[in-house]
Amino acid sequence: MKALTLNQFGGPEQLQIQELAIPSTAPGEVLVRVHAAGVNPVDYKIRKGSVKLLSGKKFPRILGRDIAGVVEQAGKKSVYRAGDKVFAMLPFSGGGYAEFAKVKESHLCHIPEGLTMTEAAAVPLASLTALQAFKKEGGIQSGDRILVNGASGGVGSFAVQIARAMEAYVTGICSSRNTEFVQSLGANQVIDYTAEDFTRLEGRYNKIFDAVAKSSFRKCRKILTKGGVYISTIPNKGLLMYQALNFLRNKKAYPIMVKPSGGDLLVISDFIKNGLVRPCVQRSFPLEEGDKAHELIETERVRGKIVLQIIS
Ligand SMILES: NC(=O)c1ccc[n+]([C@@H]2O[C@H](COP(=O)([O-])OP(=O)(O)OC[C@H]3O[C@@H](n4cnc5c(N)ncnc54)[C@H](OP(=O)(O)O)[C@@H]3O)[C@@H](O)[C@H]2O)c1
C-alpha cells in the first residue's frame, strides 16, 4: 500500500511516500481503506521528535491519528461489514497517512449521513478532545457559562459547537481575523485576544477550556465561578502540580489526554446528525503533499482543520 512515512525525526521533508505491507488485523480489529486522514498538531510534534517519551523511536512509522474510509475487512462477529463508511481516532501509534489502517472495533463509528470523507476525517481527535474535556467534574449543565480559549482552531472550533449543543452560554477567544468564524460556530460572545486580556474582564465561567494552552490556571482562576474547572490541552509541570492539589481547592485544574472512543464518537455523530456540530475544513492536501500540510499545521494559525486526501 502507499503510505506517507517517517524514517527519522526532523522537518516536514522527512515525510516520504513509500510502499509498505497492508497491516494485518488481530481479533477485534477492522481493516479500513482510508479515503482521508485528519492532520493534528500532535503529528508534527511526533515528526519533530518533541514527544519521544510517548511516541517511541521506532521507524519507519506512519503518522496520522484521524481516519475516514470504508471497511475493507471485518471479523465474522463484527458489527461492521465490508463497505461500511466509518471514521475513527487512532491511538498514539498512528497509521492514518496510508491507503489502509487497522482500527480497534471499539474505536470505530459509522460516518453520519451528509458528511464527505474529507469532513469526516476532520472530526475524531479534535472533537473527542473537546467532548472528553467537558466531561470533567460532572460535565456541562444547561445554562453553564463556558469559555473556550483558541476557539478558531481544530479543537476550539468543535469545543464551541459541542458546548452550545449542550445548551451552555459560550464565550470564544480568538484573534480579530477569526471573530466572524467563531460567531458562525454559534458562540454567544467573542473576545479578541489581541485587543483584550480575557482573564482581566468581568465574566465568570463554570468551565474554562484552554484548547490552545496559551493561558494558565493561575491566570484563569479568578474568573472561574465557585466550583469552576480549568482544563488545558498541554499537561505542563505547573498544571500537574495544581491538579495534585485539587482535593484542597474549590476551583479545579485538569490537563486532558484524549483517548480513542467509538462510544464518544457516536455522541459527536448524533450532534452532527442533528445539525448541532459541523467540521470546518480550511484546506485539504493530497497525501503526496503531506509536507505542505505539516508546514501549515505547524504555523498554529489554522482555522478549523486540515485534511490529507488519499482517495479523491
Ligand atoms: N492533550 C490532548 O489530548 C490534546 C488533544 C488535541 C490537541 N492538543 C493540543 O492542543 C493544542 C491545540 O490543538 P488544535 O488542533 O486546536 O490546534 P490548531 O488547530 O493548530 O490551533 C490553531 C488555532 O489556534 C489559534 N491561536 C493561536 N495562538 C492563540 C492564542 N494565543 N490565543 C488564542 N488562540 C490562538 C489560532 O488562531 P489565530 O491565528 O487567530 O491566533 C488558530 O486558529 C495543540 O498544542 C495540540 O497539540 C492536545
The ligand as a Tripos MOL2 file, in Angstrom:
@<TRIPOS>MOLECULE
LIG
   48    52     1     0     0
SMALL
NO_CHARGES

@<TRIPOS>ATOM
      1 N1         -3.7730   16.6620   25.2570 N.am      1 LIG1
      2 C1         -4.5280   16.2560   24.2340 C.2       1 LIG1
      3 O1         -5.1530   15.1910   24.3030 O.2       1 LIG1
      4 C2         -4.6330   17.1340   23.0250 C.ar      1 LIG1
      5 C3         -5.5990   16.8470   22.0570 C.ar      1 LIG1
      6 C4         -5.7240   17.7000   20.9620 C.ar      1 LIG1
      7 C5         -4.8680   18.7920   20.8230 C.ar      1 LIG1
      8 N2         -3.9130   19.0010   21.7790 N.ar      1 LIG1
      9 C6         -3.0340   20.1870   21.6740 C.3       1 LIG1
     10 O2         -3.8750   21.3120   21.7600 O.3       1 LIG1
     11 C7         -3.3250   22.3900   21.0040 C.3       1 LIG1
     12 C8         -4.3980   22.9280   20.0670 C.3       1 LIG1
     13 O3         -4.7690   21.9550   19.1210 O.3       1 LIG1
     14 P1         -5.5920   22.3840   17.8260 P.3       1 LIG1
     15 O4         -5.7560   21.1920   16.9640 O.co2     1 LIG1
     16 O5         -6.7810   23.1750   18.2040 O.co2     1 LIG1
     17 O6         -4.5160   23.3850   17.1620 O.3       1 LIG1
     18 P2         -4.6500   24.3150   15.8820 P.3       1 LIG1
     19 O7         -5.8900   23.9960   15.1360 O.co2     1 LIG1
     20 O8         -3.3590   24.2500   15.1560 O.co2     1 LIG1
     21 O9         -4.7890   25.7770   16.5390 O.3       1 LIG1
     22 C9         -4.6830   26.8540   15.6950 C.3       1 LIG1
     23 C10        -5.5650   27.9720   16.1870 C.3       1 LIG1
     24 O10        -5.0890   28.4710   17.4270 O.3       1 LIG1
     25 C11        -5.3280   29.8670   17.4700 C.3       1 LIG1
     26 N3         -4.3760   30.5030   18.3720 N.ar      1 LIG1
     27 C12        -3.0240   30.5690   18.2410 C.ar      1 LIG1
     28 N4         -2.4870   31.2690   19.2560 N.ar      1 LIG1
     29 C13        -3.5270   31.6480   20.0470 C.ar      1 LIG1
     30 C14        -3.6100   32.3850   21.2640 C.ar      1 LIG1
     31 N5         -2.5260   32.9040   21.8660 N.pl3     1 LIG1
     32 N6         -4.8240   32.5610   21.8240 N.ar      1 LIG1
     33 C15        -5.9370   32.0780   21.2300 C.ar      1 LIG1
     34 N7         -5.9280   31.3760   20.0730 N.ar      1 LIG1
     35 C16        -4.7310   31.1650   19.4900 C.ar      1 LIG1
     36 C17        -5.1260   30.2950   16.0280 C.3       1 LIG1
     37 O11        -5.9060   31.4450   15.7710 O.3       1 LIG1
     38 P3         -5.1710   32.8620   15.4800 P.3       1 LIG1
     39 O12        -4.3480   32.6180   14.2450 O.co2     1 LIG1
     40 O13        -6.2970   33.7600   15.2490 O.co2     1 LIG1
     41 O14        -4.3720   33.1670   16.6590 O.co2     1 LIG1
     42 C18        -5.6260   29.1020   15.2070 C.3       1 LIG1
     43 O15        -6.9550   29.2750   14.7210 O.3       1 LIG1
     44 C19        -2.0910   21.8210   20.2970 C.3       1 LIG1
     45 O16        -0.9480   22.1460   21.0490 O.3       1 LIG1
     46 C20        -2.3270   20.3280   20.3370 C.3       1 LIG1
     47 O17        -1.1440   19.5550   20.2760 O.3       1 LIG1
     48 C21        -3.7750   18.2120   22.8660 C.ar      1 LIG1
@<TRIPOS>BOND
     1     1     2 1
     2     2     3 2
     3     2     4 1
     4     4     5 ar
     5     4    48 ar
     6     5     6 ar
     7     6     7 ar
     8     7     8 ar
     9     8     9 1
    10     8    48 ar
    11     9    10 1
    12     9    46 1
    13    10    11 1
    14    11    12 1
    15    11    44 1
    16    12    13 1
    17    13    14 1
    18    14    15 2
    19    14    16 1
    20    14    17 1
    21    17    18 1
    22    18    19 2
    23    18    20 1
    24    18    21 1
    25    21    22 1
    26    22    23 1
    27    23    24 1
    28    23    42 1
    29    24    25 1
    30    25    26 1
    31    25    36 1
    32    26    27 ar
    33    26    35 ar
    34    27    28 ar
    35    28    29 ar
    36    29    30 ar
    37    29    35 ar
    38    30    31 1
    39    30    32 ar
    40    32    33 ar
    41    33    34 ar
    42    34    35 ar
    43    36    37 1
    44    36    42 1
    45    37    38 1
    46    38    39 2
    47    38    40 1
    48    38    41 1
    49    42    43 1
    50    44    45 1
    51    44    46 1
    52    46    47 1
@<TRIPOS>SUBSTRUCTURE
     1 LIG1         1 GROUP 0 **** ****
